[in-house]
């Protein structure tokens, strides 16, 4: 029995669930992260990694609430060599 197809399917499911979260949690739509020579796929992975690292879950009366520490997110992207600027 091989786990590779399962891992591929799991990654696809996670990406489909996380994509809307990324859109809502990333820094404002006015900016984009750029890095010379990086592919869109790598930028997406780095963005997801940094958003995951910056994610906070806080308890509340209506259930847990998720938010992103924007300073931590920006610091993570900067440490990976990206710069933020106006969207093209």
Protein Blocks (a to p, Z undefined) as FASTA:
>chain_A
ZZklmmmmmmmmmmmmmmmmmmmmmccfkbccddehiafklmmmmmmmmmmmmpccdddf
kbpcddddfklmmmmmmmnopacdddZZ
